[in-house]
Amino acid sequence: MHESKHLRHSLAIGIISALSLSALVPTSAASDILTIGVSAGPYQIVNKGAGQTIEMEGFGYLMDPGKPMLPSRSFLIALPPGARVQSVEVKGTGSERLPGTYRIMATPLTRPMTDLGQGEEFIDRLQRQWEENNQATYSSDQAYPRERGELRGSGTLRKYSYASVSFYPFSYHPRSGRLIYYPAAQISVGYELPTPGTEEARKVEEVNWDSLADERASRLFVNYEKMNQLYQPTGPRSGAPSQTHDYVIITTSALQSSIIASNFLSWKSSLGYNVRIVLTTDTQIAGQAGADLAEKIRNFLRYNYIPWGMEYVLLVGDHATIPMRYCYPDSTNHVNGAGDPSSWPWSGDVPTDYYYADLSGPDVTTWDSDGDGFCGEYRQDSPDFLADVYVGRIPTSIGARVTYTLNKLVTFEQDTSEWKQQVLHAGAIAYFENEDYSGRDLIDGATILDSIETDIMGGWVISHYSEQGGLGTSNYDWSPLTEASFIGDWRDGQYGIVNWSAHGWSNRVARKVWAWDDGDGVPESNEMSWPDMISIYSDLDDDHPSIVYAISCMVGYPEPNAWGNMGIDLLTKPSYGASVGVLSGTRVVWVSKGGGELMGYEFNRFMIDGPTGPERVGNALYDSEFFCNQNYTWNHYSEYWNIFGYNLYGDPSLVREGVSGFTCGDCNNDGTIDLGDVLHLTAYLYKNGPAPDPYKAGDCNCDDTIDLGDLLYLVAYLYKGGPAPGCS
């Protein structure tokens, strides 16, 4: 089967047709159990030379390095409002042994995109761990996995409480080769509810008025129809906010004027957003409890995102001004090497903005649930990856760069031209086959890019480059990848999206070329050369900036360092800023048959053709990462490493295709501000309705009312000939 068709088949989204549900609606006020039935659906066993894989419609894989790669799917189960998960049990039903014996292939080694040849000793250690897992599992006849499923996570999607529970429909006995199939399972979730009459119970009832996640919930939760009735508000709403703020900018007083000086606020207002700027020194943040500024900001968001109706959060400032949260996926490595990219692999810190997107609970029950002061430890802490708000960042505290970047974002979003449906791809070699006598497979960056093109980009104009130099070349006969060819094409062309897969550093991305051979026919580390593919010195421009997804280490490195910060420059540096959105690792990116490659695939899929159509850039990032976490999870800390590492430098509400906005003053929405708008507004004031559509179009002086002041403002504008009315 062709790689892209395999991906398209195995990455299918949605509830399989064979799914059956039965919910026991809780009657206890304190605790209860909710049970649903799930079905596995069709599958096929495919021979892959050294063994078999099982492909199952709607299912991903349980991927524990070195152990059998078996189908897995996580089901999102809505719980009653305010419920906290206490226990989970998954019972397989209708078991049947498949005839014959099988050799199910092992999950491959997770490999970091080791930066420019570093970390071989670390990879050797990972290889030894893989071999230990493999030997222990395949030499035994003990059933793998032992259980038919487990709790993957729990949390909230705004007002909705939920549990994510995996179902493993196959049980494999490696030594004897026996394979047992369970076509269905019963999932039972025990939960506890807030005590009636408490403040917690009152807040749970109040948030039922929030409807912003209703559409997402209806798609995600398998028992939504049965549980939705519990999330309907009852009685009058108390303390309803006088105004919503669906777009919140968090910044400092030093950068506020740079934001106001841009066109960003008026543009977003013209699209219907109610934007509010909150400073880190404002009492809303400074007055919050928290051990540091990051926790204060997160607590501000937690307490206000539902009352304010927040959907998007834009952090304006570098990592020191508006801090990222340092996480430690490897719970045995708490070394912080921030500011020195070469500290990896001895340092274990990964800075992330995902911390601000998950607002499900306080740090002590989520990001640092074990209470040791180190956030985001795999299997020890409990972050919720189902985002409550979508977060982006303008990662600079240089005022002129802030204004430049925000204006560039506006110009991009206002452009609805056909060039937005053109893509530039560059795939370098990550690892050669049998590199350093490892026996491991080839990892060619062009493979995942080809799948993106084949599965997602039908009808697009595509320009792509692959490795054609040295002794080992790509199987994809694309144009030869060099810095001159790739950068020249990007600079002279017009591309809405640029995706690449290659080794990276904080200031550059490089090809890995097998330059010479000592005669043994085996590619070895000392035989490699590392020519640049792109660097902070590349000759780029910002005439047609692109959304960039980089399957590369360190490109999103946020801290100042001796080399430079290419991801930050791509977004914020005038003349060089060839991007309007940079998505890349703040630290090392991990790859294999999953990881960074599939995250890039899914990001493009959600952004171009999501479950309900194209998604905004921030939505696509967080929704795709959650999808990968649920369906293609590694049972390894590298999974958290990737999720934390990929952040959005840019506007989370950005629409790739562009949108036709409304200018304050264009009351009749004909694309111009002229006498017709005066007559339209006069008629509205005379008749007292209907209001100009959208409302903001008639609020010419931006005081949140449509009155005589707006008419006088518009007349004055036409008399003077400018500047155009604009809310700021």
JOKASUL-V336638 format. One record per helix or strand of 3 or more residues. SS is the DSSP state (2 for helix, 1 for strand). FROM is the first residue (numbers start at 1). TO is the last residue. If there is no record, write none. Layout:
ss:from:to
SS:FROM:TO
SS:FROM:TO
This chain:
ss:from:to
2:3:10
1:31:39
1:43:47
1:52:56
1:60:63
1:70:79
1:84:93
2:115:117
2:120:138
1:149:157
1:160:167
1:170:173
1:178:181
1:184:192
2:199:207
2:214:220
2:224:231
1:247:251
2:253:260
2:264:270
1:275:279
2:283:286
2:293:308
1:312:316
1:325:327
2:341:343
1:350:352
2:354:356
2:363:365
1:390:394
2:399:414
2:418:421
1:422:427
1:429:431
2:435:437
2:445:456
1:461:466
2:483:492
1:497:501
1:508:510
2:525:527
1:532:535
1:546:551
2:566:572
1:579:585
2:596:609
2:617:631
2:638:645
1:646:650
2:675:687
2:695:698
2:708:720
